[in-house]
């Protein structure tokens, strides 16, 4: 019985030790202090800073946050300054910062709100170990561009202002081509026609672009809102030109093309020089050719992927009319002459004995391992975009 009692005591001690260790292991780590939201009032007079937990001004959790708990930095062209005071109740998650600006706001200001290390304490009495910050833009009555976007086919540019706008100061007139200018930057000149669509008193203006030559993927499209050609509901003008820009999208083969220098293989099959290929953005295509003066129309779908070889693209064509054929090959649109494309494909299904498609790695003239030289290369001029 004595041995059993000793063993029971030992077992109980071990059990207590296990429970104590398990309790220590189950303890959650201290929750780190973070800023979860920063909001500014419509009149820019207050900023509300919300933390991810209850916060205090000291480790004992008896004090509220105060001015020393924060730093504010204003970024603006005119280098504005402001004084501020902090209002907070110990244990609340949000603090309110009241602002008094030294000068009238220009509307381009952003404010960085910084919670300072060792000046903010969390629910466990733990101090903020390093400064954390969030930035917010001031609200403004001044007209400015709020956002913009370019469509995938580069044909539509949407400009959204921060408020309702007009062309005239008396709250009349829609924005037009005088209000918004379109230009391009890049190695090659891009000629376009464009039209601005806008309803007086709306925020959004849509620019529809017609390309007179092909745009290169290294181009940037710039849209400029013209000073004194854009007004808000108070009759206040856009004071200075405001420019936004976007990189154009690489369209690959998308567009309408006319063949030149008909390839020797096509000539041998009776094709003449009236050969047109239209590749649409929905990945459908239509080729119109003439054989001894009689039209022949080929239709289907395509997939294209840009390779890592000398700006050459891979292409797969799934012809569905007038009969089913799958072809593979390569193409390249030349940046130095953006209206010119080289194109080389070969039928793979049904297979043709001895014929293999060209590859981007091997380059142009690689049909059947180079057996045909340049005979299978077809050249095109760009003649428009769908």
BELSULQUI-V194812 format. One record per backbone hydrogen bond with DSSP energy under -0.5 kcal/mol. NH is the residue of the N-H (numbers start at 0). CO is the residue of the C=O. Records with the same first field share a line. If there is no record, write none. Layout:
BEGIN
NH = CO, CO
END
This chain:
BEGIN
4 = 0
5 = 1
6 = 2
7 = 3
8 = 4
9 = 5
10 = 6
11 = 7
12 = 8
13 = 9
14 = 10
15 = 11
16 = 12
17 = 13
18 = 14
19 = 15
20 = 16
21 = 17
22 = 18
23 = 19
24 = 20
25 = 21
26 = 22, 23
35 = 33, 49
36 = 49
38 = 47
40 = 45
43 = 40
46 = 96
47 = 38
48 = 46, 94
49 = 36, 47
50 = 92
51 = 33
54 = 91
55 = 120
56 = 62
60 = 57
68 = 65
69 = 66
70 = 113
72 = 111
74 = 72, 109
75 = 73
78 = 75
82 = 99
84 = 97
86 = 95
90 = 54
91 = 88
94 = 48
95 = 86
96 = 46
97 = 84, 95
98 = 44
99 = 82
101 = 80
102 = 80
109 = 74
110 = 135
111 = 72
112 = 110, 133
113 = 70, 111
114 = 112, 131
115 = 68
117 = 127
118 = 115
119 = 115
120 = 55
121 = 125
124 = 121
127 = 119
131 = 114
133 = 112
135 = 110
137 = 108
145 = 159
146 = 159
148 = 157
150 = 155
153 = 150
156 = 206
157 = 148
158 = 156, 204
159 = 146
160 = 158, 202
161 = 143
164 = 201
165 = 230
166 = 172
167 = 171
170 = 167
178 = 175
179 = 175
180 = 223
182 = 221
184 = 219
190 = 188
192 = 209
194 = 207
196 = 194, 205
197 = 195
198 = 203
199 = 197
200 = 164
201 = 198
204 = 158
205 = 196
206 = 156
207 = 194, 205
208 = 154
209 = 192
210 = 208
211 = 190
212 = 190
218 = 215
219 = 184
220 = 245
221 = 182, 219
222 = 243
223 = 180
224 = 222, 241
225 = 178, 223
227 = 237
228 = 225
230 = 165
231 = 235
234 = 231
237 = 229
238 = 236
241 = 224
243 = 222
245 = 220
247 = 218
250 = 248
253 = 250
254 = 278
255 = 383
256 = 276
257 = 380
258 = 274
259 = 378
264 = 374
266 = 262
267 = 263
268 = 264
269 = 266
270 = 265
271 = 289
274 = 272
275 = 287
276 = 256
277 = 285
278 = 254, 276
279 = 277, 283
282 = 279
284 = 299
285 = 277
286 = 297
287 = 275, 285
288 = 286, 295
290 = 293
291 = 269, 289
293 = 290
295 = 288
297 = 286
298 = 320
299 = 284
300 = 317
301 = 282
302 = 315
304 = 313
306 = 311
309 = 307
311 = 308
312 = 330
313 = 304
314 = 328
315 = 302
316 = 326
317 = 300
318 = 316, 324
319 = 298
320 = 298
324 = 318
325 = 348
326 = 316
327 = 345
328 = 314
329 = 343
330 = 312
331 = 341
333 = 331, 339
334 = 332
336 = 333
337 = 334
339 = 336
340 = 379
341 = 331
342 = 377
343 = 329
345 = 327
347 = 325
348 = 325
354 = 351
355 = 353
362 = 358
365 = 362
367 = 355
368 = 365
369 = 366
370 = 366, 367
371 = 366
372 = 369
374 = 371
376 = 373
377 = 342, 375
378 = 259
379 = 340
380 = 257
381 = 338
382 = 255
383 = 255
END
